[in-house]
């Protein structure tokens, strides 16, 4: 899921969606891409800079889930 964050913000990054569209009730993030419903709904209207900002948060969200930091 790691995106090339060194790309110029004028380049439109691909959606991080992997087709596993299930919302986790505790985190309120998609189980597949770790985005919120607002981030998913707004993706196609976001500027490239906004998309890169969302992508930059995804690895941290996954790490928090893997560490169990959200469920203690």
C-alpha positions in Angstrom: 0.0 0.0 0.0 3.0 2.3 0.2 2.6 5.1 -2.4 5.4 7.1 -4.0 5.1 10.2 -1.9 8.0 11.8 -3.7 5.9 12.3 -6.9 4.9 15.8 -7.6 1.6 16.7 -6.1 0.3 17.6 -9.6 0.4 13.9 -10.4 -2.9 12.2 -9.6 -2.2 9.1 -7.4 -4.3 6.0 -7.9 -7.0 5.1 -5.4 -5.8 2.9 -2.5 -8.9 0.8 -2.8 -8.3 -2.9 -3.0 -11.9 -4.0 -3.3 -12.3 -5.1 0.4 -15.0 -2.6 1.2 -16.0 -3.2 4.9 -16.0 -0.5 7.5 -14.6 -1.3 10.9 -17.0 -0.1 13.5 -14.3 0.6 16.1 -11.8 2.5 13.9 -14.4 3.8 11.3 -11.8 3.0 8.7 -12.3 0.6 5.7 -10.8 -2.8 6.4 -9.2 -2.8 2.9 -7.8 0.6 2.4 -7.9 2.2 5.9 -9.7 5.3 4.6 -12.7 6.9 6.4 -16.1 7.1 4.6 -15.5 10.8 4.0 -12.1 10.1 2.4 -13.6 7.4 0.2 -16.6 9.5 -0.8 -14.5 12.5 -1.5 -11.6 10.8 -3.3 -12.6 11.7 -6.9 -13.2 15.3 -5.9 -9.9 15.7 -4.0 -6.9 17.5 -5.5 -3.8 15.4 -6.0 -2.3 17.2 -2.9 -5.3 16.1 -0.8 -5.0 12.5 -2.1 -1.4 12.3 -1.2 -2.2 13.7 2.3 -4.7 10.8 2.8 -2.3 8.2 1.4 0.4 9.5 3.8 -1.8 8.6 6.8 -2.7 5.0 5.6 0.5 3.2 6.7 0.3 4.8 10.1 -3.3 3.6 10.5 -2.3 0.1 9.5 0.6 0.2 12.0 -1.7 1.3 14.8 -4.1 -1.6 14.0 -1.3 -4.1 13.9 0.1 -2.8 17.2 -3.3 -3.1 18.8 -3.1 0.5 19.8 -6.7 1.2 18.9 -8.2 -1.7 20.9 -6.7 -1.3 24.4 
